[in-house]
Amino acid sequence: MTDKPTRFRRRSGQPGRTGLMLPWLLLATGTLVGGLLGGAYGTLKAPTYTATSYVVAVPTKNSDPASALGFAQAYGRAATQLAVLGDAQSSAGVSARTLRRNVRAATSPDAPMIAVSATSPRPGLASGMANAVTRALTRHANKTKGSTHVELVQFSPAVRPAEPTSPSPMVTGLVGTSAGGLLGGLALLVRPKRTESDDTARPAAVPGPATAADVHGQL
């Protein structure tokens, strides 16, 4: 008669072990799925190339280096404006909208230099867009050098990039693995937790009914 309650208690302990394994299974699944998706994205996405051209603002005899630095900041902001891009689209071979979407300009707070970068799936087009925008910017700036006393001079033209700047499948796979693990961990934090009342609410083990022979022996 004592075996029946014992077997009942052993079976009731199995869901507890399953509940302990579920968080680790969820975390491992999220990490694996994230890694697979990240690697697939890096493999299927077309590589992109970036080329950069540099121009420098030079003060004339009636100006000083501080003025050249200030105008370099202003010309850097004007590099991606429609007036410059519209002038560069013919030599770049693409529309002004494409240039606006794929060309970026950056300046330095310490040097009167402007970096014009262009990104494209084709390396030759990337360098062509960067050089076209640089030439257009130089023409616009030098039209007013008589009043600004600052002129733009090409420092380094953009060259055809040999390697893509987009992340490799290994990098995207690692990023996906990290993101999947992070999401799995967040899911563990927000999932409902078991309380002590859940354990105490389980029905207690009830012994089976005694037979007539057992009752007669006890009497």
C-alpha positions as CSV (number, residue, x, y, z in Angstrom):
1,M,0.0,0.0,0.0
2,T,2.9,2.4,0.7
3,D,4.2,2.1,-2.9
4,K,1.3,4.0,-4.5
5,P,1.9,7.4,-2.8
6,T,5.7,7.1,-3.5
7,R,5.2,6.6,-7.2
8,F,2.8,9.6,-7.3
9,R,5.4,11.9,-5.7
10,R,8.1,10.9,-8.1
11,R,5.9,11.6,-11.1
12,S,4.9,15.0,-9.6
13,G,8.6,16.1,-9.5
14,Q,9.2,15.7,-13.2
15,P,7.5,19.0,-14.3
16,G,9.9,20.8,-11.9
17,R,13.0,19.5,-13.8
18,T,11.4,20.4,-17.1
19,G,10.8,23.9,-15.8
20,L,14.5,24.3,-15.0
21,M,15.5,23.2,-18.4
22,L,13.1,25.4,-20.3
23,P,15.0,28.7,-19.6
24,W,18.3,27.3,-20.9
25,L,16.6,25.8,-23.9
26,L,15.0,29.2,-24.8
27,L,18.3,31.0,-24.4
28,A,20.1,28.5,-26.6
29,T,17.4,28.6,-29.3
30,G,17.5,32.4,-29.4
31,T,21.3,32.4,-29.8
32,L,21.3,29.7,-32.5
33,V,18.5,31.4,-34.5
34,G,20.1,34.8,-34.2
35,G,23.5,33.4,-35.5
36,L,21.8,31.7,-38.5
37,L,19.9,34.8,-39.5
38,G,22.9,37.1,-39.1
39,G,25.1,34.8,-41.2
40,A,22.4,34.4,-43.9
41,Y,22.0,38.2,-44.0
42,G,25.7,38.7,-44.5
43,T,25.9,36.1,-47.2
44,L,22.8,37.2,-49.2
45,K,23.3,40.9,-49.0
46,A,25.3,42.5,-51.8
47,P,28.7,43.9,-50.7
48,T,29.1,47.7,-50.6
49,Y,32.2,49.8,-51.4
50,T,33.2,53.2,-50.0
51,A,35.6,55.7,-51.6
52,T,36.7,59.0,-50.1
53,S,38.0,62.2,-51.6
54,Y,39.7,65.0,-49.7
55,V,39.8,68.7,-50.3
56,V,41.4,71.4,-48.2
57,A,40.5,75.0,-47.6
58,V,43.5,77.3,-48.2
59,P,43.5,81.0,-47.2
60,T,44.6,83.6,-49.7
61,K,47.0,86.4,-49.0
62,N,44.2,88.5,-47.6
63,S,42.9,85.8,-45.1
64,D,44.2,83.7,-42.2
65,P,44.1,80.0,-41.2
66,A,41.2,80.6,-38.8
67,S,39.0,81.8,-41.6
68,A,39.9,78.8,-43.7
69,L,38.9,76.5,-40.9
70,G,35.5,78.2,-40.6
71,F,34.8,78.1,-44.3
72,A,35.8,74.4,-44.4
73,Q,33.0,73.7,-41.9
74,A,30.6,75.7,-44.0
75,Y,31.6,74.0,-47.3
76,G,31.4,70.6,-45.6
77,R,27.7,71.2,-44.9
78,A,27.1,72.5,-48.4
79,A,28.7,69.4,-50.1
80,T,25.5,67.4,-49.9
81,Q,23.1,70.2,-50.8
82,L,21.1,70.1,-54.0
83,A,23.1,72.9,-55.8
84,V,26.3,71.0,-55.5
85,L,24.8,67.5,-56.2
86,G,22.9,68.8,-59.2
87,D,26.1,70.1,-60.7
88,A,27.9,66.7,-60.0
89,Q,25.2,64.4,-61.3
90,S,26.3,64.6,-65.0
91,S,29.9,63.7,-64.4
92,A,29.0,61.1,-61.8
93,G,26.5,59.4,-64.1
94,V,23.8,59.1,-61.5
95,S,20.9,61.3,-60.4
96,A,21.1,64.0,-57.7
97,R,18.8,61.8,-55.6
98,T,21.2,58.9,-55.8
99,L,24.1,61.2,-54.8
100,R,22.1,62.6,-51.9
101,R,21.4,59.1,-50.6
102,N,24.9,57.7,-51.0
103,V,27.3,60.6,-50.4
104,R,28.4,61.9,-47.1
105,A,30.7,64.8,-46.1
106,A,32.7,65.2,-42.9
107,T,34.9,67.9,-41.5
108,S,37.5,68.2,-38.8
109,P,37.3,70.7,-36.0
110,D,41.1,71.0,-36.0
111,A,42.0,71.1,-39.7
112,P,40.4,72.9,-42.7
113,M,39.9,69.6,-44.6
114,I,36.7,68.1,-46.0
115,A,36.2,64.4,-46.6
116,V,33.6,63.4,-49.2
117,S,32.7,59.7,-49.1
118,A,30.5,57.8,-51.5
119,T,29.0,54.3,-51.1
120,S,27.9,51.9,-53.9
121,P,27.7,48.2,-54.7
122,R,30.2,49.0,-57.6
123,P,33.6,50.1,-56.5
124,G,34.2,52.2,-59.7
125,L,30.9,54.1,-59.2
126,A,31.8,54.8,-55.5
127,S,35.0,56.6,-56.5
128,G,33.4,58.3,-59.4
129,M,30.6,59.8,-57.2
130,A,33.1,61.0,-54.6
131,N,35.3,62.7,-57.1
132,A,32.3,64.3,-59.0
133,V,30.9,65.8,-55.8
134,T,34.4,67.0,-54.8
135,R,34.9,68.8,-58.2
136,A,31.5,70.4,-58.0
137,L,32.1,71.6,-54.5
138,T,35.4,73.1,-55.5
139,R,33.9,74.9,-58.4
140,H,31.2,76.4,-56.3
141,A,33.5,77.5,-53.5
142,N,36.1,79.0,-55.8
143,K,33.5,81.2,-57.6
144,T,33.4,83.3,-54.4
145,K,37.0,83.1,-53.3
146,G,37.4,86.8,-54.2
147,S,35.0,87.7,-51.4
148,T,35.7,84.8,-49.0
149,H,39.5,84.9,-49.5
150,V,39.5,81.1,-49.2
151,E,39.8,78.6,-51.9
152,L,39.3,74.8,-52.0
153,V,42.2,72.7,-53.4
154,Q,42.0,69.0,-54.0
155,F,44.2,67.2,-51.4
156,S,43.6,63.5,-52.4
157,P,41.2,62.1,-55.0
158,A,39.1,59.1,-54.4
159,V,40.6,55.8,-55.7
160,R,38.7,52.6,-56.6
161,P,38.3,50.6,-53.4
162,A,39.7,47.1,-53.5
163,E,37.7,45.6,-50.7
164,P,34.1,46.1,-49.6
165,T,33.4,48.0,-46.5
166,S,30.2,46.1,-45.6
167,P,30.5,43.5,-42.8
168,S,31.4,39.9,-43.7
169,P,29.0,37.0,-43.0
170,M,31.2,36.1,-40.0
171,V,30.7,39.5,-38.5
172,T,27.0,39.6,-39.1
173,G,26.7,36.0,-37.8
174,L,28.4,37.1,-34.5
175,V,26.2,40.1,-34.3
176,G,23.1,37.9,-34.8
177,T,24.3,35.5,-32.2
178,S,24.7,38.3,-29.7
179,A,21.3,39.7,-30.5
180,G,19.6,36.3,-30.3
181,G,21.2,35.6,-26.9
182,L,20.2,39.1,-25.7
183,L,16.6,38.6,-26.8
184,G,16.5,35.1,-25.2
185,G,17.8,36.6,-21.9
186,L,15.2,39.3,-22.0
187,A,12.5,36.7,-22.6
188,L,13.6,34.9,-19.5
189,L,13.4,38.1,-17.5
190,V,9.8,38.9,-18.5
191,R,8.4,35.4,-18.4
192,P,6.0,34.6,-15.5
193,K,7.8,33.1,-12.5
194,R,6.6,30.3,-10.3
195,T,5.7,31.2,-6.7
196,E,5.6,29.1,-3.6
197,S,1.8,29.0,-3.8
198,D,2.1,27.1,-7.1
199,D,4.0,24.3,-5.3
200,T,1.7,24.2,-2.3
201,A,-1.4,24.1,-4.5
202,R,-0.4,20.7,-5.8
203,P,-2.7,17.9,-4.5
204,A,-1.2,15.9,-1.7
205,A,-0.5,12.2,-2.1
206,V,-3.6,10.2,-1.0
207,P,-3.1,6.6,0.0
208,G,-5.2,4.0,-1.8
209,P,-8.2,2.5,0.0
210,A,-7.3,-0.3,2.3
211,T,-8.6,-3.8,1.7
212,A,-10.8,-5.7,4.1
213,A,-8.0,-8.1,5.0
214,D,-5.7,-5.2,6.0
215,V,-8.4,-3.6,8.2
216,H,-9.1,-7.0,9.9
217,G,-5.4,-7.4,10.6
218,Q,-5.1,-4.0,12.2
219,L,-8.1,-4.7,14.4
